[in-house]
Amino acid sequence: MSLSVQERAEYVATFRFIQVFLMETLARWVPPTPEMEVKVLFGRHIWDLAQQADALGRRGYELRAPLQFSLRPAESYVEVLEEFARTNTTPQKIHGFYDVILPGLAARYRNYLERTDRLLDEPTVRVVEKILGEFNRMIGESEALRKELSQLRLTDKDWPAGLAKREASEANIVVRRSSAAVA
Amino acid sequence: MAGMKPEETKQVKGMTLRRDPAREACFKVVDSDAELEEWPGMTEISRRQRIHRHMNNETGAIEIAAQCLVDFPEAPWELRMHLARQCWDESRHVAGLYRRLREIGGYKGEFPISCFEWCVTCSLDTLAARLALQNRTFEAGELDLLGQLPAKWREAGDEKTAEVLESILGDEITHVRFANQWLRVLVREDRRLALKIAMAVRFLSAVTAALAPQDGQLSPVGLPYEEPQNRITQVNVADRKQADFTDSEIDEYLRQSGFQPIMTGNAEG
């Protein structure tokens, strides 16, 4: 069974919540991060994440949700995001965001593409595929910066694995609502 | 100003300001523009110092727009989109200026820097007041400067820097425009914001006066400070119009800037 229209709307609104959260996370990190090149990297990607949230917010409206509507994901996933947003050091911010959180979200987007009807839900498919392509560019830009600035490399090699484990621990992040709560 | 925790503030000459954002250890951060090195003319060191200073100001602009996204999550989504876009634009400005700085032999931390605009703007507790200072005052002032500077760099034989500055000008017009448009909407919806904006402008005047150099004081490069009346930049009427300042707002600004005699011709042009 493919996803119903309401389920699609719930997924899209949940993804939008995450995109806005990640945009705000990078924004929160810009002033206290010392490295100028990293401020530039985050500043570039704040706009990417905002546009992706905006596209999802418009698509949700087409799926009978309010315009620019967000749904809070499962609490355990929100806790992972909130804990990660409190990360202090620049290498952890960079490695955690670009090596764990974005790839983890990309996996959830790909899972959505596998589950939805790619013809009937093609507008969402196109939005999601565009986001996935942009994630690859964003990750590539962070890797290029890490090659340029050796001080951004992580000394604790186990740290990303721990974060990845927590990120993946909640397989289904969408909280089902009554149709009235979505519309 | 209200809303800041003590650990987020700093005291400068009796004024309470937002504490500086983080900078790398290579930078020497000072509290006011008067403490910056300002080399005269368009010598090699002056050119590096100008780009270095501009690069840091653009870094501050990323930080201010980003902090507005954090501090005002309930702002209308369209306005937040403008702020997010501004983060990208200012990031590209920093990268473009840093590239140019390195091309002419400069490097990060070569000169002292000041985060004055951040320290003042991020002391304010409403988005309307921050837009009024950062976008509508500081960035609008940059429109005036950038209206003149490319010609100055070209005269000095530096076409590349002139092109960088012209690209930045185009983006800054957009930032001033969205602030002008949204301030009208926000104030129409909540008239109390007009008072907040007026208080913000007074706060800026008070901080500027407190941090101004004393009579007879020499600048860090050992020269007397230019008199304020000699520092006035020609008002960039055409680009202020592009940025959606009304004719009456431009007239008023020209009057305050001492450009009254040329006001009518330019404002109508």
Chai-1 contact restraints between the chains, C-beta under 6 A:
chainA,res_idxA,chainB,res_idxB,connection_type,confidence,min_distance_angstrom,max_distance_angstrom,comment,restraint_id
A,E24,B,V70,contact,1.0,0.0,6.0,A-B,restraint_1
A,A27,B,A66,contact,1.0,0.0,6.0,A-B,restraint_2
A,A27,B,L69,contact,1.0,0.0,6.0,A-B,restraint_3
A,A27,B,V70,contact,1.0,0.0,6.0,A-B,restraint_4
A,R28,B,V70,contact,1.0,0.0,6.0,A-B,restraint_5
A,V30,B,E63,contact,1.0,0.0,6.0,A-B,restraint_6
A,V30,B,A66,contact,1.0,0.0,6.0,A-B,restraint_7
A,P31,B,P21,contact,1.0,0.0,6.0,A-B,restraint_8
A,P31,B,E63,contact,1.0,0.0,6.0,A-B,restraint_9
A,P31,B,Q67,contact,1.0,0.0,6.0,A-B,restraint_10
A,P32,B,A22,contact,1.0,0.0,6.0,A-B,restraint_11
A,P34,B,A22,contact,1.0,0.0,6.0,A-B,restraint_12
A,P34,B,R23,contact,1.0,0.0,6.0,A-B,restraint_13
A,P34,B,E24,contact,1.0,0.0,6.0,A-B,restraint_14
A,M36,B,T59,contact,1.0,0.0,6.0,A-B,restraint_15
A,K39,B,I62,contact,1.0,0.0,6.0,A-B,restraint_16
A,V40,B,S91,contact,1.0,0.0,6.0,A-B,restraint_17
A,V40,B,V94,contact,1.0,0.0,6.0,A-B,restraint_18
A,V40,B,A95,contact,1.0,0.0,6.0,A-B,restraint_19
A,G43,B,I62,contact,1.0,0.0,6.0,A-B,restraint_20
A,G43,B,C87,contact,1.0,0.0,6.0,A-B,restraint_21
A,G43,B,S91,contact,1.0,0.0,6.0,A-B,restraint_22
A,R44,B,W88,contact,1.0,0.0,6.0,A-B,restraint_23
A,R44,B,S91,contact,1.0,0.0,6.0,A-B,restraint_24
A,I46,B,A84,contact,1.0,0.0,6.0,A-B,restraint_25
A,I46,B,C87,contact,1.0,0.0,6.0,A-B,restraint_26
A,W47,B,A84,contact,1.0,0.0,6.0,A-B,restraint_27
A,W47,B,R85,contact,1.0,0.0,6.0,A-B,restraint_28
A,W47,B,C87,contact,1.0,0.0,6.0,A-B,restraint_29
A,W47,B,W88,contact,1.0,0.0,6.0,A-B,restraint_30
A,A50,B,M81,contact,1.0,0.0,6.0,A-B,restraint_31
A,A50,B,A84,contact,1.0,0.0,6.0,A-B,restraint_32
A,Q68,B,W77,contact,1.0,0.0,6.0,A-B,restraint_33
